[in-house]
Amino acid sequence: MGEAVGLLEVYGLAAAFAAGDAACKAANVSIEAFDRNKPAKAETLPVPLIILVKIRGSVSDVEAGLAAGERAAAAVSGVVARHVIANPAGDTERMLAIDALS
């Protein structure tokens, strides 16, 4: 794709939607996908579902979008992690295409 990718892991789907919305409003980015991280026996754990928000754009736009998304998610339920990949390699692109919510 040739664009940077931003990864923002948050607690819960509501926080993911808030983060994605804030990211798109704050910068010229698009949401590539939402993904879920459901560990084994998750239903027995006292934590909400972890959702990964994947956004795309230039490096500076992804950074700005992630900052806005992180603030929005923190106000809802919390942030687990955030990361920017400036120029994903081909193998990384294949892994980024996976989304478990579909």
Long-range contacts (C-beta under 8 A, 24 or more apart in sequence): 1-56, 1-88, 1-93, 2-87, 3-56, 3-57, 3-58, 4-56, 4-57, 4-58, 4-59, 4-61, 4-62, 4-84, 4-85, 4-86, 4-87, 4-88, 5-32, 5-54, 5-55, 5-56, 5-62, 5-84, 5-85, 5-88, 5-96, 6-53, 6-54, 6-55, 6-56, 6-57, 6-62, 6-63, 6-65, 6-66, 6-69, 6-82, 6-83, 6-84, 7-52, 7-53, 7-54, 7-81, 7-82, 7-83, 7-84, 7-85, 8-52, 8-53, 8-55, 8-66, 8-69, 8-70, 8-73, 8-79, 8-81, 8-82, 9-37, 9-50, 9-51, 9-52, 9-53, 9-79, 9-80, 9-81, 9-82, 10-50, 10-51, 10-53, 10-73, 10-76, 10-77, 10-78, 10-79, 10-80, 11-47, 11-48, 11-49, 11-50, 11-51, 11-73, 11-77, 11-78, 11-79, 11-80, 12-48, 12-49, 12-51, 12-76, 12-77, 13-49, 13-51, 14-76, 14-77, 15-51, 15-72, 15-73, 15-76, 15-77, 15-78, 15-79, 16-51, 16-53, 16-73, 18-69, 18-72, 18-73, 18-75, 18-76, 19-53, 19-69, 19-70, 19-72, 19-73, 20-53, 20-55, 20-69, 21-72, 22-65, 22-68, 22-69, 22-71, 22-72, 23-53, 23-55, 23-65, 23-66, 23-68, 23-69, 23-72, 24-55, 24-65, 25-68, 26-64, 26-65, 26-67, 26-68, 26-69, 27-57, 27-60, 27-61, 27-62, 27-64, 27-65, 27-68, 28-57, 28-58, 28-61, 29-55, 29-56, 29-57, 29-61, 29-62, 29-64, 29-65, 30-55, 30-56, 30-57, 31-55, 32-56, 32-96, 33-99, 33-101, 34-99, 34-101, 35-98, 35-99, 35-100, 35-101, 36-100, 36-101, 38-100, 48-77, 50-80, 54-96, 54-99, 59-84, 59-86
